[in-house]
Amino acid sequence: MKISGVKILDLKVIKTPKGDILKYLSKKNKFFRGFGEIYFSEIKNKRTKGWNYHKKNSCTISVPFGRVKFHLIDGRKKSKTFNKELKILISKKNFKLLIIPPRIWFSFKSLDKISVVANLLNKIHSKNETKKSNIIKNIKIKN
């Protein structure tokens, strides 16, 4: 199921003899909305982080290491896709860019021993701008 405003784009993996290059983002990309900060979130096997919600920030996410399953739920009551869900697996083999607009709940779970999620926020992170919860739409995050 598609969620309005969520984009999933293919990313390039450039093979080189000394190690691959995983192209993440360029200012030239049409979807680039500005730079606030980038962080890397390490996540352990079968652990889930979330539920996360940004009131104003959009997240531009990829997985340069490991395999991560993302679960998104549209929290925008005036949206045509309110309460719709989307699940996607991102890894080096399925190297994608996931763009999550504001007011979308999301969680992510590692399917490998260790995975790394790269997240670019278009504005500086603020606790007032973010919500976190252990349960959304009767889906509970246990850890």
C-alpha positions in Angstrom: 0.0 0.0 0.0 1.3 3.4 -0.9 1.3 6.3 1.6 0.9 9.7 0.2 4.3 11.6 0.1 6.4 8.6 1.0 9.0 8.0 -1.8 11.1 4.9 -2.3 13.9 5.4 -4.8 16.6 3.1 -6.2 20.2 4.0 -5.2 23.4 3.2 -7.0 26.0 0.7 -5.8 29.2 1.3 -7.7 31.4 -1.9 -7.7 35.1 -1.3 -7.3 37.9 -3.8 -6.6 38.8 -2.2 -3.3 35.2 -2.0 -2.0 31.9 -0.8 -3.2 30.7 2.8 -3.2 27.1 3.2 -2.0 25.8 6.6 -3.4 23.4 8.1 -0.9 22.5 11.6 -1.7 23.5 14.7 -3.8 22.3 18.3 -3.6 21.4 17.8 -7.3 18.6 15.3 -6.4 15.2 16.8 -7.1 13.9 15.5 -3.8 16.6 17.1 -1.7 14.9 19.4 0.9 17.8 20.8 2.7 20.3 19.7 5.4 19.7 19.9 9.1 21.7 16.9 10.4 22.6 13.4 9.5 22.9 10.6 12.0 23.6 6.9 11.9 21.5 4.6 14.1 23.0 1.2 14.9 20.4 -1.5 15.5 21.0 -5.0 16.9 19.6 -8.3 15.5 15.8 -8.7 15.8 15.6 -5.4 17.8 13.1 -2.7 16.8 13.4 1.0 17.2 10.4 3.2 17.0 7.7 4.3 16.9 9.0 7.6 15.7 7.1 10.7 14.4 8.3 14.0 13.2 5.9 17.0 13.2 7.8 19.1 10.7 11.0 17.2 9.6 11.2 14.8 6.7 13.6 11.9 6.9 15.8 10.7 4.1 16.8 7.2 5.1 19.0 4.4 3.7 20.8 1.3 5.0 24.5 1.1 4.1 25.1 -2.0 6.3 22.9 -4.9 7.3 19.2 -5.5 6.5 16.4 -3.5 8.0 12.6 -3.8 7.7 10.8 -0.5 8.0 7.1 -0.2 9.0 5.3 3.1 8.3 1.8 4.2 9.2 0.3 7.5 8.0 -0.7 9.6 11.0 -2.0 12.6 9.0 -5.8 12.6 9.7 -6.5 14.8 6.6 -4.6 12.6 4.3 -6.2 10.3 1.7 -3.9 7.5 3.1 -4.6 8.1 6.8 -3.8 5.0 8.8 -2.5 3.2 5.8 0.6 1.0 6.3 3.7 0.3 4.3 6.5 -2.2 4.9 9.8 -2.3 3.1 13.1 -4.1 3.5 16.3 -2.1 2.7 19.8 -3.5 2.5 22.8 -3.3 0.2 21.2 -5.9 -2.1 18.0 -3.9 -2.1 19.7 -0.4 -1.8 16.9 2.2 -1.6 16.3 5.7 -0.4 13.2 6.0 1.8 11.9 9.5 2.1 9.4 9.9 4.9 7.5 13.2 5.1 6.3 14.7 8.4 3.5 13.2 10.4 4.2 9.6 9.4 4.8 7.0 12.3 7.7 4.6 11.6 9.7 1.9 13.2 12.6 -0.2 12.0 13.9 -3.7 12.8 17.3 -5.3 12.1 17.3 -8.6 10.4 21.1 -9.0 10.7 23.5 -9.2 13.7 24.1 -5.5 13.3 22.5 -3.0 10.9 23.2 0.7 10.3 20.5 3.2 9.3 21.6 6.5 7.8 19.0 9.3 8.4 19.2 12.8 7.0 16.8 15.3 8.6 16.0 18.4 6.6 16.1 20.5 9.8 17.9 20.3 13.1 16.4 17.7 15.4 14.4 19.0 18.4 12.7 17.0 21.1 9.6 19.3 20.7 9.4 18.4 17.1 9.5 14.6 17.7 7.1 12.1 19.2 8.0 8.6 20.3 5.6 5.8 21.4 5.8 2.1 22.1 2.4 1.4 20.6 0.7 2.7 17.5 -2.5 1.3 16.0 -2.3 -1.6 18.4 1.2 -2.5 17.2 3.5 -2.7 20.2 7.3 -2.3 20.1 8.5 -4.7 22.7 12.1 -3.6 23.0 
